[in-house]
Amino acid sequence: MEVGKRIKELRQSHHLKQKDLGLQLGLTGAMISLYETGKRTPPADILTKLAQIFDVSVDYLLDSPRKITENSNYKKVVVTSEEETVLLLYRSLYEDYQNIILGDLKKYNILQKHNNMTSTSSPVKKRA
């Protein structure tokens, strides 16, 4: 199920009008309609608020096809809040933008490996 359909299903099951849900999110009913029809994708902060309003996970809203089961080969990992934010923002992007970001990450990874082989210090200064 697409995220928009999931939002609509949850909104209706909670007996909310688009306008009412919009008010809770600081948005218009028209924007909720755009999300529900798939014409717009809610950004990460709105997905987080929707998850809180409907008492569900963001994964449930996104209907992630990658379900982890006891018999799966997936490992459970602990992520920081910053890593979770990056993932949520990434998932809220259009696929074309996701592909651009993945390409950039691969380039930076190669650059970092190259720099590690030629130098002991990082070329990027860390923020304080």
C-alpha positions as CSV (number, residue, x, y, z in Angstrom):
1,M,0.0,0.0,0.0
2,E,1.3,3.4,-0.9
3,V,1.9,6.0,1.9
4,G,-1.0,8.2,0.7
5,K,-3.5,5.4,0.8
6,R,-2.2,4.4,4.3
7,I,-2.7,8.0,5.5
8,K,-6.2,8.1,4.1
9,E,-7.0,4.7,5.7
10,L,-5.8,5.8,9.1
11,R,-7.5,9.2,8.9
12,Q,-10.8,7.6,8.0
13,S,-10.5,4.9,10.7
14,H,-10.0,7.8,13.2
15,H,-13.0,9.6,11.9
16,L,-11.0,12.6,10.9
17,K,-11.7,15.0,8.0
18,Q,-8.7,16.1,5.9
19,K,-9.2,19.6,7.4
20,D,-9.0,18.2,10.9
21,L,-5.9,16.2,10.3
22,G,-4.3,19.2,8.6
23,L,-4.9,21.3,11.6
24,Q,-3.1,18.8,13.8
25,L,-0.2,18.9,11.5
26,G,-0.2,22.6,10.8
27,L,-1.2,22.0,7.2
28,T,-4.3,22.6,5.1
29,G,-6.8,20.0,4.2
30,A,-5.7,20.5,0.6
31,M,-2.2,19.4,1.4
32,I,-3.6,16.3,3.1
33,S,-5.5,15.5,0.0
34,L,-2.3,15.9,-2.1
35,Y,-0.6,13.4,0.2
36,E,-3.5,10.9,0.1
37,T,-3.7,11.0,-3.7
38,G,0.0,10.6,-4.1
39,K,0.5,13.9,-5.8
40,R,2.9,15.0,-3.0
41,T,5.0,12.9,-0.6
42,P,5.0,13.9,3.0
43,P,8.5,15.0,4.3
44,A,10.1,13.2,7.2
45,D,8.9,15.6,9.9
46,I,5.2,15.1,8.8
47,L,5.6,11.4,8.6
48,T,6.9,11.5,12.2
49,K,3.9,13.6,13.3
50,L,1.5,11.3,11.5
51,A,3.0,8.3,13.2
52,Q,2.6,10.0,16.6
53,I,-1.0,11.0,15.8
54,F,-2.1,7.5,14.7
55,D,0.2,5.7,17.2
56,V,1.9,3.7,14.4
57,S,5.5,3.5,13.3
58,V,6.9,5.5,10.3
59,D,7.7,2.1,8.8
60,Y,4.0,1.2,8.9
61,L,3.1,4.5,7.2
62,L,5.8,3.8,4.5
63,D,4.7,0.2,4.3
64,S,8.3,-0.9,4.1
65,P,8.5,-4.1,2.1
66,R,11.5,-5.3,4.1
67,K,10.0,-7.0,7.0
68,I,12.4,-8.5,9.5
69,T,11.5,-11.9,10.8
70,E,13.2,-14.3,13.1
71,N,14.3,-16.5,10.1
72,S,15.7,-13.6,8.0
73,N,19.3,-12.9,7.3
74,Y,18.9,-9.3,8.4
75,K,20.8,-8.1,11.4
76,K,19.3,-5.8,14.0
77,V,21.3,-2.6,14.2
78,V,21.2,0.3,16.6
79,V,21.1,3.7,14.9
80,T,21.5,7.1,16.4
81,S,18.8,9.7,16.1
82,E,20.8,11.5,13.4
83,E,21.0,8.3,11.4
84,E,17.3,7.7,11.8
85,T,16.6,11.3,10.6
86,V,18.8,10.7,7.5
87,L,16.9,7.5,6.7
88,L,13.5,9.2,7.1
89,L,14.6,12.1,4.9
90,Y,16.0,9.7,2.3
91,R,12.8,7.6,2.3
92,S,10.7,10.8,1.8
93,L,12.5,11.7,-1.4
94,Y,11.5,10.8,-5.0
95,E,13.4,7.7,-6.3
96,D,15.4,9.8,-8.7
97,Y,16.7,11.9,-5.8
98,Q,17.4,8.8,-3.8
99,N,19.5,7.5,-6.7
100,I,21.5,10.7,-6.8
101,I,22.2,10.6,-3.1
102,L,23.3,6.9,-3.3
103,G,25.7,7.8,-6.2
104,D,27.2,10.7,-4.2
105,L,27.6,8.5,-1.1
106,K,29.4,5.8,-3.2
107,K,31.8,8.5,-4.6
108,Y,32.5,9.9,-1.1
109,N,33.1,6.3,0.2
110,I,35.7,5.8,-2.6
111,L,37.3,9.1,-1.9
112,Q,37.5,8.3,1.8
113,K,39.1,4.9,1.1
114,H,41.6,6.6,-1.2
115,N,42.5,9.3,1.4
116,N,42.9,6.7,4.1
117,M,45.5,4.9,1.9
118,T,47.4,8.1,1.3
119,S,47.0,10.1,4.5
120,T,46.2,9.7,8.2
121,S,44.2,12.8,8.6
122,S,40.6,13.5,7.4
123,P,40.3,16.0,4.5
124,V,37.0,17.3,6.1
125,K,37.2,19.2,9.4
126,K,34.8,17.9,12.0
127,R,32.3,20.3,13.5
128,A,32.7,21.2,17.2
